[in-house]
Amino acid sequence: MPDNPDAYDLQRRVKQLSTLWELNKALLTTVNFERILQMTLTAVTIGNGLGFNRAMLFMVNEKEESLGGTMAVGPKSAEEAGRIWAALSQKQGSTSDLISQLEIPPQSNSLLNDLVKRIRVPLEQEQCILSRTVLEGKSFNIQASRTEEGWLQTLCEHGCHLGSEVGCHVGGQLSREPRDYSFATVPLWGKGKVIGVILVDNLYNRNPITDEDLHYLSMFSNQAGMAIENALLYRNLEEVHHELKETQALLVHREKMVALGELSATIAHEIRNPLVSIGGFARRLYRTIPDEAPEKRYTQMIMIEVARLEKILTDTFNYTHDEPPEFEKCDLRDILEESLSMASDEFESGKIELVKEFPQEVPKLMGDPRQLKHAFFNLISNALQAMTDQGRLSIRLYLFSKNGSSYMRVEVKDTGKGIDPENLHNIFNPFYSTKESGLGLGLPIVHKIIASHRGQIEVDNCQGKGVTFIITFPVRENDREEHVRGQVIV
Amino acid sequence: MNKILVVDDEEGIRTLYKEELEDEGFIVEAAKNGEEAIEKLRLFQPDLITLDIKMPGMGGIETLKQIREQQRKVPIILCSAYGEYKQDFTTWASDAYVVKCADLTEFKSTIRRLLGQL
């Protein structure tokens, strides 16, 4: 120590300023929000930096007028603290290098971090030290005190878990021994407003927090606040940019649909009429030709191809026109049976085994029978197409309750090859198809119909073993009552 | 035996509907546009009319209006290649709407339903 106290003071200040400069330099290396937060809290806790034992960061949520726990850094125990400090002292390089080279764990598994992230403090709770730091825009140093007077309480009775970690009142009792524990809060200043709070303590080495420590922390937090705000703005900008890109993609998609809709309406009329004649007369011929004549097969081929073309027209029309569903009470078992009968030709060869599991009683579902039949027919024909040689198609219908609400669920399961994981995220996108023929509108139409019935569709894909489409509809309470009474008013 | 008037500008469809419905046991008369349909209405006195929407000259909707002025109760099925008018068929005072399809099952069952045969 130099003999002259002024010189000592000067030397200490130079050291503090140079540390601050190092820390600020580190903060300039990124605009990534998570990383800036991590670096800020590390700078507050690292021995070469500000040297507090633990640091917790809370950000202001202006919309909700609350303060939310965002991140915390600190050892779990005194032993771990010792290990970390020893390891850090071994490391070479400047403080800014040490901090900027920090590896951020993908998901922090620290208990303290988890706990802090669960904390929400409404800003109106003025007795909470965190809210006060924001509202008054000043730091608080809760010094080790022999009495309770100097202490401020956090909002424990509203579910704040902070009391278990720092000193505050829990149920009228102080959560920590005030004589050997102290903590402090500083506001994080953005441009003209407080954007968050840093809370620090010295839980392990029990060092008192001096006013000078706090002053030093405030100087750093002013810089950190600006860096965090910039990162936040950058992140918001990125989010807005992302949203804009999504909206643009949606607009392009809609424009395509409108164009396709107009085209399909014009073409539909011009093509459908001749198709009806071709297909209709083919059917008449088919009925008159003896079974053994080869013409029977030829006409059958015409009928099949016409049906395929008609399906393309119907699918294009249905997908591009928002036809509102015509709701009526329907029995899902009947709908499924009719959808199966539409695909009955496939079962005649005997290669596909059909397993049906329907309950004896089911409540009626408010739905458009025509649209629902269309949706299930698409799922069934997809399943059949997935099983080229042989296989088993299982259709299961059952009821279940979750969180007090009732649901009806249909599972359509095949034993085909399953969907290539690479294609899985595209299966509900229109005009995406891995089949040799087809427009790629089958599943998008299913999705659209199920969504218009307030249902949900999920895919359980097991590559090499098959796919299960799981469709869940909410059951309205009055439907259920009618089912129980056995009286259905249509 | 019920009498059906088929109104469609496409010859293929007229012939197909006529022959299919005759096979089902109906007496069928065909008209190629609205004007012809109105002409045949009084003499033929159909029990049911199937009506195309898009036809040269007097279209299906105008024909429907004029038929209703003369015969309020005769069931009318609108048959069209367009699916988009489906939700409007009741506002046009028709009794059913069938999108044209080579498989005539729905077409025939709608006719039988409206004639009270189902």
Interface residues (C-beta under 8 A of the other chain):
Chain A: A265 A268 H269 I271 R272 N273 P274 L275 V276 S277 I278 G279 G280 F281 A282 R283 R284 M303 V306 A307 E310 T314 F317 N318 H321 E323 P324 E326
Chain B: E10 G12 I13 L16 E19 E20 K54 S80 A81 Y82 G83 E84 K86 Q87 V99 K100 C101 A102 D103 L104
